[in-house]
Amino acid sequence: MKKIIILLIIILSLCGCSNKIDKDNSVVDVELAETPSSFEELLEQSPVILEAKVLENPESFNYKDQTYYLSKIKVIDLLRDSDALINEKDEILLFQNDLGDIDPLVNKNENILCCLVKIEVPGYENVYRTVGLYKGKFKVENDKSSNSTSNVSKKIL
């Protein structure tokens, strides 16, 4: 009976994995357990928080039989950069999966507010992904975020 329970736990654990980023920030499988449970936790887990303008529609690339997307974005306002790797007006690449309505791809000319972490993607430089998938990316419209993040800078500082 114990073997069956252990087998079920292993199977359920494997079902909770998705193609994303591993703990050393390279493109591989990782558990979705890294998703923050609150807005405060999201901010705590985010070494980079910025507002950016999407310069190009996402470009797809394949890695280990999976399709990923990179979009060039330009930093408008740098709210946090714990490692001091980014400057305002820099252009960086935003890494995404296409998860449809769960985490839609960005579109050219959108303004977005992102909680990011730097990752390594073979063949590319200055690549960042959102922390917590959709929880770490907000569309900004008319100087107000669509996900009620107008107080982000107050919470960060």
N, C-alpha and C positions, 0 to 999 in steps of 0.2 A: 504494500500500500504506500509506503514511504517513497519507493521508486517512482510510482505513478504521480504522486504529488510533486516530487522534484522535477519530473519530466514536464508536467503541466506548467510549473513555474518557469522553466527554461523556455518553453514554447511561447508563453505569454510575454516573457521578456524580449524574445526575438521579434515578436509581433509589434512591440512598441518602438522599434527602430525605424529610422528613415534615412535616406541618403542626405547627409548634411556634412557638418564639420566635426572633426574629432577634437579631443581635448588639447592637442598640440596645434590646433588651428590649421589643419590641412584638409583637403576635400576627401572625406571617407564617411563611413556610417557612424552615426552617433545616436544615442537615446534622446528622445524628446524631453527627458526629465530636466534638461537645462532651462526650460521655459519658465520665466519668472511668474510668480503667482500674484504679484501686485505691481502697481505703477512705481512705488518706491523701490521695490526689489529690482525692477527693470533698470531704474536709474543707477542703483548701486552696482549692478553687473556690467554697466556700459562704460568702457574706457573712453569712448568717443561719442559725443552727442553734438549734432550739427543740423543746420538747415541748409538745404542744397537745392539747386535747380537741375533737373534731368536734361542733359544736353543731347542725348541720343536714345532712340528706342533700344530695348534690350537686344543684344546679339547672342545667339545661342552657340554653345560649344559642347562637345561630348568629352566625358571623362569616365573611364571605367564603365562603359555602356550606359551612362546616365546623361541626360541633357540638362545643362545648367545655363544660366543667362548672366551676362555682364552688361551693365549700363554705365556710361560715362556720366558722372555728376559733378557739378561745380559748387564748391563750398561758398555759401552766402554768409552764414553766421556760425562761427565755431564756439559752441557753448562749453565744451569740455574736450580736452585731449590729454589724458593722463600721461601718455608717453611722448608728447610734443613731436608728433610725426607729421602733423598737418598744419597748414597755414590757411588763413582766409584767402579765398580766390583760387585755391588749389583745385585741380581736377583729379578725382579718384574714380575707381571702379566699384560699383555696387554689385555684389554677387547675390543671385536669387535662384530659387527653384520655381517652376511654374506650378503653383498649387491652386490655381483657379481662384474661386471666391475666397478661399481661406487666406491666401497670401498673394494677391494679384501682382503681376509685374508692373513696374513703373512705366510711365509713358513720357515721351519727349515733351519738354516744356512744363512739366509738373514741378511744383515746389513741394519738397518733402522735408519732414523733420525725422531724423534717424538716430537711433541708439545703435552704435556699431562696435565691432571688434575687427581688428586686422587679421587677415587670413593669408595663407600661402596657396596660390593656385599656379600649377606648373605653366610656364610660358607667359605669365602676366605679373605686373608690379602694381603696387598701391591698391590692393584689393581688400574690400571690407564687406562684411555681411551684417545683417541686422541681428541684434540680440533678441531671442524669443520670437523668431519668425515675424508674423504680422504684428505682434505686440510692440515691436521695436521700430515700426515705420508708420508715419502719419502723413496724410496729405494735408498741405497747407493751402487754404483758400482765403483770399482777401485778408491776409495777415492773421487769420485765425485757423487753428488746426481743426480738421474734421473729427478728431478724437479727443477734443477738450484738453489740449495740452498748453493752454495759454499761460499756465503757471509753471511750466517746465523750468525756465531759467531761475525762478525763485527757489524751486526745490533742489536744483543742482548746486546753487551757491550757498 
